[in-house]
């Protein structure tokens, strides 16, 4: 009897470890709003783009608590998800897909803007390809005069302008983070309004801008600024945090802090560790060179770290540390093509 019980427990453990016992789903809206509590009045914690595989860990009425690939745990409504079996999830990951590269796009009933819209898409959304078989038995994407047929996570089919999409596998294989790629992508979001919890091209917070920028360059980063500050190689920054915002020494101090920075470095703002309290990271931006950086603060914009400049950022004196992610192979940053959340990995 005892041996039987042990065998059953081992089977359950193996089932759970293999993922077969988990409730899995794929996000079905252009941006699924993930809130800290199961309520529309609760704080927006983050967003998940269409086509993201998540785990469902709890439910309350029509709310589902999910864990995203970052990982981030939060609540969304049931209509934002398509629940699937483990087998269906694997089929979904293996299926040929498109990634949306346009800031804003849509899926239509037919290959025409006048055919009626099914749903919208934003940058980074994933949709499956609809393949047709030729007389020779070869499968190819269904396309008509600049449009391609796509399948949404819930199985509905429609048409999207081909110029807005790219083959997801090919895109993931060739996309690399580089100084120019990171900065150019970040600049694409200039003027996008600030949204607390926003990680999409419709609204971004500071760490959401960083995460989406790196995602569109082929890499997944953690969600929050404090987590991002643990990535990469630390850049030496000799800072005198006793210098006040109105001090005559601030100009010289800021030049000292930024002298080792290179374009593409992540820069973090906050308060340093003291005897009484731990270090606190409150803001993040992307350094673009010549004392300037791009960040989401009220909207995505470019500011200077150097006092006296026309676009000087008044909180620059809170610059605390910097990290360099290029060519870094540590934990916490994953190439999308190597992420089990997006592709089936070789066993």
matplotlib code that plots the C-alpha trace (Angstrom):
import matplotlib.pyplot as plt

x = [0.0, 2.8, 4.7, 1.6, 1.0, 4.6, 4.4, 1.2, 2.9, 5.9, 3.6, 1.9, 5.2, 6.4, 3.2, 3.5, 7.1, 6.5, 3.9, 1.1, -0.8, -0.7, -3.5, -2.0, -3.4, -2.4, -3.3, -5.9, -6.0, -3.5, -2.7, -4.1, -4.3, -2.8, -3.9, -2.6, -6.0, -9.1, -10.8, -10.9, -10.1, -7.0, -3.5, -2.3, 0.8, 1.8, 0.5, 0.9, 0.9, -1.2, 0.2, 2.0, 1.9, 0.9, 0.1, -3.3, -2.8, -6.1, -9.5, -12.2, -15.4, -14.4, -10.9, -7.8, -4.5, -1.7, 2.1, 3.8, 7.2, 9.0, 7.7, 5.0, 2.0, -1.2, -5.0, -6.8, -10.3, -11.2, -11.9, -8.3, -7.2, -7.6, -7.0, -5.3, -4.2, -0.5, -0.6, -2.4, 0.2, 3.0, 1.2, 0.8, 4.5, 5.5, 3.1, 4.5, 3.7, 4.0, 5.2, 3.7, 6.4, 4.0, 3.1, -0.6, -2.2, -5.4, -6.9, -9.8, -12.4, -10.9, -7.9, -9.3, -9.6, -13.3, -14.0, -14.7, -12.2, -11.9, -9.4, -6.4, -2.7, 0.3, 4.0, 5.2, 1.8, 2.0, -0.5, -0.4, 0.1, -2.6, -1.0, -2.3, -1.1, -0.1, -0.7, 2.9, 2.0, 4.0, 2.6, 2.9, 1.3, -2.0, -1.6, -3.5, -2.1, -0.1, -2.3, -1.7, -4.2, -3.7, -5.2, -5.8, -5.2, -9.0, -9.0, -10.6, -9.1, -8.6, -6.3, -3.5, -1.3, 1.8, 4.0, 3.0, 4.2, 7.4, 8.0, 8.5, 11.1, 13.2, 12.9, 14.0, 16.9, 18.4, 17.5, 20.4, 20.9, 23.2, 23.8, 22.1, 19.3, 18.4, 18.6, 16.6, 13.9, 13.6, 13.3, 10.4, 8.3, 9.0, 5.8, 4.0, 2.2, 3.3, 1.1, 1.8, 2.1, 2.3, 4.6, 3.0, 3.4, 0.1, 1.4, 4.7, 6.2, 9.9, 10.8, 8.1, 9.9, 13.2, 11.5, 9.7, 12.8, 14.9, 12.1, 11.9, 15.7, 15.3, 15.8, 13.5, 14.2, 12.6, 9.6, 10.6, 13.5, 14.8, 15.1, 16.7, 19.3, 20.6, 21.4, 24.5, 27.9, 28.0, 29.5, 31.8, 30.1, 31.9, 29.1, 28.9, 25.3, 25.8, 25.7, 22.2, 20.1, 20.9, 24.6, 27.1, 29.0, 26.2, 27.4, 30.9, 29.3, 27.1, 29.9, 31.8, 29.0, 28.4, 32.0, 32.1, 28.7, 28.3, 25.2, 22.8, 23.7, 20.8, 20.9, 19.0, 17.8, 16.9, 18.4, 21.6, 21.9, 22.5, 22.9, 19.1, 17.7, 18.4, 19.1, 15.9, 15.6, 12.7, 13.4, 15.3, 16.3, 18.5, 21.7, 22.1, 25.3, 26.5, 24.9, 21.4, 19.0, 15.6, 13.0, 9.3, 8.4, 5.0, 5.7, 8.6, 11.1, 14.8, 16.4, 19.9, 21.7, 23.8, 22.7, 22.3, 21.1, 17.8, 16.2, 17.8, 15.9, 15.5, 15.8, 19.1, 20.9, 19.3, 21.4, 22.5, 24.1, 24.4, 24.5, 25.8, 23.9, 25.7, 27.5, 26.4, 25.5, 24.2, 20.9, 17.8, 18.2, 17.0, 17.1, 13.5, 14.5, 15.8, 12.8, 10.5, 7.6, 7.8, 9.4, 9.7, 13.3, 15.3, 15.2]
y = [0.0, 2.4, 1.6, 2.2, 5.6, 6.6, 5.6, 7.7, 10.7, 10.3, 10.2, 13.3, 15.1, 14.0, 15.1, 18.5, 18.9, 18.1, 20.9, 18.5, 19.4, 23.1, 25.3, 27.1, 29.8, 32.1, 35.8, 36.8, 40.6, 43.1, 44.0, 42.0, 44.3, 42.6, 44.0, 43.5, 42.4, 40.9, 44.3, 46.9, 49.5, 47.7, 49.0, 48.0, 46.0, 45.1, 44.1, 40.9, 41.2, 38.9, 35.5, 35.2, 31.8, 32.2, 29.9, 30.2, 29.7, 30.9, 32.3, 34.4, 35.0, 36.0, 36.9, 34.7, 35.0, 34.3, 34.0, 35.6, 34.6, 37.5, 36.1, 38.5, 37.4, 39.4, 39.2, 39.6, 38.9, 35.5, 37.0, 38.0, 34.4, 31.2, 28.2, 25.3, 21.8, 21.0, 19.4, 22.4, 24.7, 22.7, 22.8, 26.5, 27.1, 25.0, 26.6, 29.1, 32.7, 36.3, 39.1, 42.5, 45.1, 48.1, 50.3, 49.8, 47.3, 45.2, 42.0, 42.4, 40.0, 40.1, 41.5, 45.0, 47.9, 48.1, 44.4, 45.1, 44.9, 41.9, 43.2, 45.4, 44.5, 46.4, 46.0, 42.6, 40.8, 37.3, 35.6, 32.3, 31.9, 30.4, 27.9, 26.6, 23.6, 23.9, 21.2, 20.0, 19.4, 22.4, 24.7, 28.4, 31.5, 32.6, 36.0, 38.4, 41.6, 42.7, 41.0, 37.8, 35.5, 35.0, 33.0, 34.6, 32.6, 31.8, 30.2, 33.1, 33.9, 37.2, 39.4, 41.8, 44.0, 42.0, 45.1, 45.2, 41.6, 39.5, 35.8, 35.2, 32.5, 34.3, 37.5, 35.8, 34.1, 37.3, 39.9, 41.0, 43.7, 46.4, 50.0, 51.4, 48.9, 49.6, 53.4, 53.4, 51.2, 53.3, 56.5, 54.9, 55.3, 59.1, 60.8, 57.6, 58.6, 57.4, 54.6, 53.1, 49.4, 49.9, 47.7, 48.3, 50.8, 52.4, 53.4, 52.8, 53.2, 53.6, 49.9, 49.0, 51.1, 49.3, 45.9, 46.5, 48.0, 45.0, 42.6, 44.1, 43.5, 39.9, 39.7, 39.3, 41.3, 41.3, 43.6, 46.2, 48.7, 47.2, 43.8, 45.3, 47.0, 43.6, 42.6, 43.2, 44.6, 47.4, 50.6, 52.4, 55.6, 57.8, 59.7, 62.2, 61.9, 64.7, 67.2, 68.9, 69.8, 73.5, 73.1, 74.9, 71.6, 69.7, 70.4, 69.0, 66.1, 65.0, 65.1, 62.9, 60.4, 60.0, 59.9, 56.1, 55.7, 54.4, 54.6, 51.8, 51.6, 51.4, 54.2, 54.0, 56.7, 56.5, 56.8, 55.1, 52.7, 54.1, 52.8, 53.3, 52.0, 49.9, 51.2, 52.2, 52.2, 54.5, 55.1, 53.8, 55.2, 54.4, 56.4, 57.7, 59.6, 63.2, 63.4, 62.6, 59.7, 58.5, 57.5, 57.4, 60.3, 61.8, 60.6, 59.0, 61.7, 62.6, 64.7, 65.8, 64.7, 67.8, 70.9, 74.0, 72.1, 73.2, 69.8, 69.1, 66.5, 68.0, 64.6, 63.8, 64.4, 61.1, 59.2, 56.2, 53.5, 52.1, 48.6, 47.5, 44.5, 44.1, 40.7, 39.9, 36.2, 36.1, 35.1, 37.3, 38.1, 35.5, 35.5, 35.1, 32.2, 30.4, 31.0, 28.0, 30.5, 31.3, 28.3, 24.6, 24.0, 20.9, 18.3]
z = [0.0, 1.0, -2.2, -4.3, -2.6, -3.2, -6.8, -7.2, -5.6, -7.9, -10.9, -9.8, -9.3, -12.7, -14.3, -12.7, -13.5, -17.2, -17.4, -18.1, -14.9, -15.4, -16.8, -19.8, -22.0, -24.9, -24.6, -27.2, -27.2, -28.6, -25.0, -22.1, -19.1, -16.1, -12.8, -9.2, -8.0, -9.8, -10.3, -13.0, -10.3, -9.3, -10.2, -13.7, -13.1, -16.7, -20.1, -22.1, -25.9, -28.1, -28.6, -25.2, -23.4, -19.8, -16.9, -15.1, -11.3, -9.9, -10.8, -9.2, -11.1, -14.7, -13.6, -14.0, -12.2, -14.6, -14.6, -17.7, -19.1, -17.3, -14.8, -13.6, -11.6, -12.0, -12.9, -16.3, -17.5, -19.1, -22.5, -22.8, -22.8, -24.8, -22.5, -24.1, -23.2, -22.9, -26.4, -27.9, -26.3, -27.9, -31.3, -30.9, -30.1, -33.1, -35.5, -38.1, -37.0, -37.8, -35.5, -35.9, -36.5, -37.0, -34.1, -34.9, -37.3, -37.5, -38.7, -41.2, -42.5, -46.0, -47.9, -47.8, -45.3, -46.2, -45.3, -41.6, -38.7, -36.4, -33.9, -33.6, -33.3, -31.9, -32.1, -30.9, -31.2, -32.6, -35.0, -36.7, -40.4, -42.5, -44.9, -48.1, -50.0, -53.6, -56.3, -55.7, -52.0, -50.7, -48.1, -48.3, -46.7, -48.0, -49.5, -51.9, -53.3, -50.2, -47.6, -45.7, -44.0, -40.3, -37.5, -34.0, -30.8, -30.6, -34.1, -36.0, -39.3, -41.0, -43.2, -42.3, -44.5, -45.2, -44.7, -41.0, -40.3, -40.4, -40.2, -36.5, -36.8, -39.3, -37.4, -34.1, -35.9, -37.3, -34.7, -32.5, -29.9, -31.1, -30.1, -33.2, -33.0, -29.4, -29.8, -33.1, -31.7, -28.6, -30.7, -32.6, -29.4, -29.0, -28.0, -26.8, -23.6, -20.2, -18.8, -15.4, -16.1, -19.9, -22.0, -25.5, -28.2, -27.1, -23.6, -21.8, -18.3, -17.9, -17.6, -20.1, -22.7, -21.9, -22.0, -25.3, -26.9, -26.1, -27.0, -30.5, -30.7, -29.9, -26.1, -23.1, -20.0, -16.6, -16.1, -13.5, -13.3, -10.0, -11.7, -14.8, -12.6, -11.8, -15.4, -17.4, -16.4, -13.9, -15.2, -12.7, -11.7, -9.2, -7.6, -4.8, -3.7, -1.2, -4.1, -4.1, -7.2, -6.7, -6.0, -8.1, -8.2, -9.9, -13.5, -12.7, -10.7, -13.6, -16.1, -13.7, -13.4, -17.2, -18.4, -18.6, -20.3, -23.8, -26.1, -25.3, -21.6, -19.2, -16.6, -13.3, -11.0, -7.3, -3.9, -2.7, 0.1, 3.5, 7.0, 7.5, 4.2, 1.2, -2.3, -4.2, -8.0, -9.1, -12.8, -15.8, -19.2, -22.2, -22.7, -26.3, -26.0, -25.5, -22.1, -23.3, -22.7, -23.8, -21.2, -20.4, -18.1, -18.8, -22.4, -24.2, -24.7, -24.8, -22.1, -21.0, -17.9, -18.0, -16.1, -18.2, -21.3, -22.8, -22.3, -18.9, -16.8, -13.3, -11.6, -13.3, -9.9, -8.8, -11.4, -9.4, -11.6, -15.1, -16.6, -20.0, -21.6, -24.9, -25.1, -21.6, -21.2, -17.6, -16.2, -16.5, -20.2, -22.7, -26.5, -27.7, -30.0, -26.9, -24.8, -24.1, -23.8, -27.5, -29.2, -28.6, -27.6, -28.6, -25.9]

ax = plt.figure().add_subplot(projection="3d")
ax.plot(x, y, z, "-o")
ax.set_aspect("equal")
plt.show()
